């Protein structure tokens, strides 16, 4: 599926019509955003997963963090974080990155026990992530395995925005040619460019907060708040 060419309004309408579960139908109904909805008027939710690896077909989600926000405010009281019990054991390499241990997830709910709560929490909001190929693809695979249904939705990807803003500039292209690397689009490095504070990363909720603040900064520096959301969603 080539997501960059999807007409999201048509897609979510079709998915609502074909969804079997009432929770999924309600979620897709909430994603039918008007074509003239602007960034200033939209409600967002930053979403972040910690996982056992980078392969959405083989690896698993071990924690979920989400933070609702708009361009003017972050709603920390509504932020959520869940540990998730994977089917397999955690591996050493992923534990070093996210710091989540077998003990923390041993009594946590399985991912399928959290789907309905998660769908409610992101309903009616534009999901914002830093690197959509983790959150959207891991959720897609997990939901497909559980229900044989499709869970796919438009997102704003702050990493993708940052790459377009910085890696397309002539001097950046020259730097990449000379040094063999481009401007970093890692979340802490992106935040540093806007003078945002450095957080201890790899807590799902903290990373979601960091992503929310990054989008606010990106819009403030580079976009008109009246920009239609569909100019930025992917």
DRENDO-1510 file (C-alpha; in Angstrom, 1 decimal, always signed):
<recs>
REC; n; res; u; v; w
REC; 1; UNK; +0.0; +0.0; +0.0 .
REC; 2; UNK; +1.5; +3.3; -1.1 .
REC; 3; UNK; +0.5; +5.5; +1.8 .
REC; 4; UNK; +1.8; +8.8; +0.3 .
REC; 5; UNK; -0.8; +8.7; -2.4 .
REC; 6; UNK; -3.8; +7.7; -0.2 .
REC; 7; UNK; -6.8; +10.0; -0.2 .
REC; 8; UNK; -7.3; +9.7; +3.6 .
REC; 9; UNK; -10.9; +11.0; +3.6 .
REC; 10; UNK; -12.0; +8.3; +1.1 .
REC; 11; UNK; -9.9; +5.6; +2.9 .
REC; 12; UNK; -11.4; +6.2; +6.3 .
REC; 13; UNK; -14.9; +6.3; +4.9 .
REC; 14; UNK; -14.4; +3.0; +3.2 .
REC; 15; UNK; -12.9; +1.5; +6.3 .
REC; 16; UNK; -15.7; +2.7; +8.5 .
REC; 17; UNK; -18.2; +1.0; +6.1 .
REC; 18; UNK; -16.3; -2.3; +6.2 .
REC; 19; UNK; -15.2; -2.5; +9.8 .
REC; 20; UNK; -16.7; -5.4; +11.8 .
REC; 21; UNK; -16.2; -4.1; +15.3 .
REC; 22; UNK; -18.1; -1.2; +16.7 .
REC; 23; UNK; -15.0; +0.2; +18.3 .
REC; 24; UNK; -13.2; +0.3; +15.0 .
REC; 25; UNK; -16.2; +1.8; +13.2 .
REC; 26; UNK; -16.4; +4.6; +15.8 .
REC; 27; UNK; -12.7; +5.2; +15.4 .
REC; 28; UNK; -12.9; +5.6; +11.6 .
REC; 29; UNK; -15.9; +7.8; +12.0 .
REC; 30; UNK; -13.8; +10.1; +14.2 .
REC; 31; UNK; -11.1; +10.3; +11.6 .
REC; 32; UNK; -13.3; +11.8; +8.9 .
REC; 33; UNK; -11.7; +15.2; +9.1 .
REC; 34; UNK; -12.9; +18.1; +7.0 .
REC; 35; UNK; -10.7; +19.1; +4.1 .
REC; 36; UNK; -10.5; +22.6; +5.4 .
REC; 37; UNK; -9.6; +21.7; +9.0 .
REC; 38; UNK; -6.5; +23.8; +9.8 .
REC; 39; UNK; -3.6; +23.1; +12.1 .
REC; 40; UNK; -4.9; +25.9; +14.4 .
REC; 41; UNK; -8.3; +24.3; +14.8 .
REC; 42; UNK; -7.2; +20.6; +15.0 .
REC; 43; UNK; -6.9; +18.5; +18.1 .
REC; 44; UNK; -3.7; +16.3; +18.2 .
REC; 45; UNK; -2.4; +13.4; +20.1 .
REC; 46; UNK; +1.3; +12.5; +20.1 .
REC; 47; UNK; +1.8; +8.8; +20.1 .
REC; 48; UNK; +5.0; +6.8; +20.9 .
REC; 49; UNK; +5.8; +3.1; +21.3 .
REC; 50; UNK; +8.7; +1.3; +22.8 .
REC; 51; UNK; +9.2; -2.0; +21.1 .
REC; 52; UNK; +11.4; -5.2; +21.2 .
REC; 53; UNK; +12.9; -4.3; +17.9 .
REC; 54; UNK; +12.4; -2.5; +14.6 .
REC; 55; UNK; +10.6; -5.2; +12.6 .
REC; 56; UNK; +6.8; -4.6; +12.9 .
REC; 57; UNK; +6.1; -8.2; +11.6 .
REC; 58; UNK; +8.3; -9.9; +14.1 .
REC; 59; UNK; +8.8; -7.6; +17.1 .
REC; 60; UNK; +6.3; -6.4; +19.7 .
REC; 61; UNK; +5.1; -3.3; +21.4 .
REC; 62; UNK; +6.1; -3.1; +25.1 .
REC; 63; UNK; +4.9; +0.3; +26.1 .
REC; 64; UNK; +2.5; +3.0; +24.7 .
REC; 65; UNK; +2.6; +6.7; +25.5 .
REC; 66; UNK; +0.2; +9.4; +24.3 .
REC; 67; UNK; -0.1; +13.1; +25.0 .
REC; 68; UNK; -3.1; +15.1; +23.7 .
REC; 69; UNK; -2.3; +18.7; +22.6 .
REC; 70; UNK; -3.1; +21.6; +20.3 .
REC; 71; UNK; -0.9; +24.3; +18.9 .
REC; 72; UNK; -1.2; +26.4; +22.1 .
REC; 73; UNK; -1.4; +23.9; +24.9 .
REC; 74; UNK; -0.3; +20.4; +26.0 .
REC; 75; UNK; -2.8; +18.5; +28.1 .
REC; 76; UNK; -0.6; +16.6; +30.5 .
REC; 77; UNK; -3.4; +15.6; +32.8 .
REC; 78; UNK; -4.9; +13.6; +29.9 .
REC; 79; UNK; -1.6; +11.9; +29.0 .
REC; 80; UNK; -1.5; +8.1; +29.2 .
REC; 81; UNK; +1.1; +5.4; +29.4 .
REC; 82; UNK; +0.7; +1.7; +29.4 .
REC; 83; UNK; +3.2; -1.2; +29.7 .
REC; 84; UNK; +2.3; -4.0; +27.4 .
REC; 85; UNK; +3.0; -7.7; +28.0 .
REC; 86; UNK; +4.7; -9.2; +24.9 .
REC; 87; UNK; +4.2; -12.8; +23.9 .
REC; 88; UNK; +8.0; -13.4; +23.9 .
REC; 89; UNK; +10.8; -12.5; +26.2 .
REC; 90; UNK; +12.5; -9.1; +26.0 .
REC; 91; UNK; +15.9; -9.2; +24.4 .
REC; 92; UNK; +19.0; -7.6; +25.9 .
REC; 93; UNK; +19.5; -5.1; +23.0 .
REC; 94; UNK; +16.1; -3.6; +23.3 .
REC; 95; UNK; +16.2; -3.5; +27.1 .
REC; 96; UNK; +19.4; -1.4; +26.9 .
REC; 97; UNK; +17.5; +1.2; +24.8 .
REC; 98; UNK; +14.2; +1.5; +26.5 .
REC; 99; UNK; +15.1; +0.2; +30.0 .
REC; 100; UNK; +11.9; -1.8; +30.3 .
REC; 101; UNK; +12.4; -5.1; +32.1 .
REC; 102; UNK; +10.6; -8.5; +32.1 .
REC; 103; UNK; +9.4; -7.8; +35.6 .
REC; 104; UNK; +7.7; -4.5; +34.5 .
REC; 105; UNK; +5.7; -6.2; +31.7 .
REC; 106; UNK; +5.0; -9.6; +33.3 .
REC; 107; UNK; +1.7; -8.5; +34.8 .
REC; 108; UNK; +0.9; -5.9; +32.2 .
REC; 109; UNK; -2.1; -6.3; +29.8 .
REC; 110; UNK; -1.5; -7.9; +26.4 .
REC; 111; UNK; -1.8; -5.5; +23.5 .
REC; 112; UNK; -5.3; -6.8; +22.5 .
REC; 113; UNK; -6.6; -5.8; +25.9 .
REC; 114; UNK; -5.6; -2.2; +25.3 .
REC; 115; UNK; -7.0; -1.7; +21.8 .
REC; 116; UNK; -10.3; -0.3; +22.7 .
REC; 117; UNK; -8.9; +2.2; +25.3 .
REC; 118; UNK; -6.2; +3.2; +22.8 .
REC; 119; UNK; -8.8; +3.8; +20.0 .
REC; 120; UNK; -10.9; +5.9; +22.3 .
REC; 121; UNK; -7.8; +8.0; +23.4 .
REC; 122; UNK; -6.8; +8.8; +19.8 .
REC; 123; UNK; -10.4; +9.2; +18.4 .
REC; 124; UNK; -11.2; +12.6; +16.9 .
REC; 125; UNK; -7.6; +13.6; +16.9 .
REC; 126; UNK; -4.8; +13.9; +14.4 .
REC; 127; UNK; -2.1; +11.4; +15.5 .
REC; 128; UNK; +1.4; +12.9; +15.6 .
REC; 129; UNK; +4.5; +10.7; +15.6 .
REC; 130; UNK; +8.2; +10.9; +15.1 .
REC; 131; UNK; +8.9; +8.3; +12.4 .
REC; 132; UNK; +5.6; +6.9; +11.3 .
REC; 133; UNK; +7.0; +3.5; +10.3 .
REC; 134; UNK; +7.2; +2.5; +13.9 .
REC; 135; UNK; +3.9; +3.6; +15.5 .
REC; 136; UNK; +1.6; +3.2; +12.5 .
REC; 137; UNK; +3.1; -0.1; +11.2 .
REC; 138; UNK; +3.5; -1.7; +14.6 .
REC; 139; UNK; -0.1; -0.9; +15.5 .
REC; 140; UNK; -1.3; -2.1; +12.1 .
REC; 141; UNK; +0.4; -5.4; +12.5 .
REC; 142; UNK; -0.7; -5.9; +16.1 .
REC; 143; UNK; -4.3; -5.2; +15.2 .
REC; 144; UNK; -4.3; -7.3; +12.1 .
REC; 145; UNK; -3.0; -10.3; +14.1 .
REC; 146; UNK; -5.6; -9.9; +16.7 .
REC; 147; UNK; -8.7; -9.2; +14.6 .
REC; 148; UNK; -7.8; -9.7; +10.9 .
REC; 149; UNK; -9.1; -6.1; +10.4 .
REC; 150; UNK; -7.2; -3.0; +9.1 .
REC; 151; UNK; -6.2; -0.3; +11.5 .
REC; 152; UNK; -4.6; +2.5; +9.4 .
REC; 153; UNK; -5.0; +6.3; +9.8 .
REC; 154; UNK; -3.4; +9.6; +8.7 .
REC; 155; UNK; -0.5; +10.9; +10.8 .
REC; 156; UNK; +1.7; +13.9; +11.0 .
REC; 157; UNK; +5.3; +12.8; +11.1 .
REC; 158; UNK; +7.6; +15.3; +12.8 .
REC; 159; UNK; +10.7; +13.4; +11.5 .
REC; 160; UNK; +9.4; +13.6; +8.0 .
REC; 161; UNK; +8.8; +17.4; +8.4 .
REC; 162; UNK; +12.2; +17.9; +9.7 .
REC; 163; UNK; +13.8; +16.0; +6.9 .
REC; 164; UNK; +12.0; +18.1; +4.3 .
REC; 165; UNK; +12.9; +21.3; +6.0 .
REC; 166; UNK; +16.6; +20.7; +6.5 .
REC; 167; UNK; +17.8; +18.0; +4.1 .
REC; 168; UNK; +16.5; +19.8; +1.0 .
REC; 169; UNK; +18.6; +22.9; +1.5 .
REC; 170; UNK; +21.6; +23.4; -0.9 .
REC; 171; UNK; +24.2; +23.8; +1.9 .
REC; 172; UNK; +22.8; +20.7; +3.6 .
REC; 173; UNK; +23.1; +18.7; +0.3 .
REC; 174; UNK; +26.6; +20.0; +0.0 .
REC; 175; UNK; +27.5; +18.9; +3.6 .
REC; 176; UNK; +26.0; +15.5; +2.9 .
REC; 177; UNK; +28.1; +15.2; -0.2 .
REC; 178; UNK; +31.3; +16.2; +1.6 .
REC; 179; UNK; +30.8; +14.4; +4.9 .
REC; 180; UNK; +28.6; +11.5; +3.7 .
REC; 181; UNK; +25.8; +12.3; +6.1 .
REC; 182; UNK; +22.9; +14.7; +6.5 .
REC; 183; UNK; +21.4; +16.7; +9.3 .
REC; 184; UNK; +20.3; +14.5; +12.1 .
REC; 185; UNK; +16.5; +13.9; +12.3 .
REC; 186; UNK; +16.7; +12.0; +15.7 .
REC; 187; UNK; +14.2; +13.4; +18.1 .
REC; 188; UNK; +16.6; +15.0; +20.6 .
REC; 189; UNK; +18.6; +16.6; +17.7 .
REC; 190; UNK; +15.5; +18.0; +16.1 .
REC; 191; UNK; +14.4; +19.5; +19.4 .
REC; 192; UNK; +17.8; +21.0; +20.0 .
REC; 193; UNK; +17.5; +23.1; +16.8 .
REC; 194; UNK; +14.5; +24.8; +18.3 .
REC; 195; UNK; +16.0; +25.4; +21.7 .
REC; 196; UNK; +13.7; +22.8; +23.3 .
REC; 197; UNK; +14.9; +21.1; +26.5 .
REC; 198; UNK; +16.7; +17.8; +26.4 .
REC; 199; UNK; +14.7; +15.0; +28.0 .
REC; 200; UNK; +15.7; +11.6; +29.0 .
REC; 201; UNK; +14.3; +9.7; +26.0 .
REC; 202; UNK; +12.9; +6.2; +25.5 .
REC; 203; UNK; +10.0; +6.5; +27.9 .
REC; 204; UNK; +7.0; +6.3; +25.6 .
REC; 205; UNK; +5.2; +9.1; +27.4 .
REC; 206; UNK; +8.2; +11.3; +27.6 .
REC; 207; UNK; +8.9; +10.7; +23.9 .
REC; 208; UNK; +5.3; +11.5; +23.1 .
REC; 209; UNK; +5.6; +14.8; +25.0 .
REC; 210; UNK; +8.8; +15.6; +23.2 .
REC; 211; UNK; +7.1; +14.9; +19.8 .
REC; 212; UNK; +4.1; +17.2; +20.7 .
REC; 213; UNK; +6.5; +20.0; +21.7 .
REC; 214; UNK; +8.5; +19.5; +18.5 .
REC; 215; UNK; +5.4; +19.9; +16.2 .
REC; 216; UNK; +4.4; +23.1; +18.1 .
REC; 217; UNK; +7.8; +24.5; +17.4 .
REC; 218; UNK; +7.9; +23.4; +13.8 .
REC; 219; UNK; +4.6; +25.1; +13.1 .
REC; 220; UNK; +5.6; +28.3; +15.0 .
REC; 221; UNK; +8.8; +28.6; +13.0 .
REC; 222; UNK; +7.8; +27.4; +9.5 .
REC; 223; UNK; +4.1; +27.1; +8.9 .
REC; 224; UNK; +1.0; +29.3; +9.0 .
REC; 225; UNK; -1.3; +28.0; +11.7 .
REC; 226; UNK; -4.1; +28.2; +9.1 .
REC; 227; UNK; -2.3; +25.5; +7.0 .
REC; 228; UNK; -4.8; +22.7; +6.2 .
REC; 229; UNK; -3.9; +19.5; +8.1 .
REC; 230; UNK; -4.0; +17.6; +4.8 .
REC; 231; UNK; -1.0; +19.5; +3.6 .
REC; 232; UNK; +1.0; +17.8; +6.4 .
REC; 233; UNK; -0.5; +14.4; +7.0 .
REC; 234; UNK; +1.0; +11.3; +5.5 .
</recs>
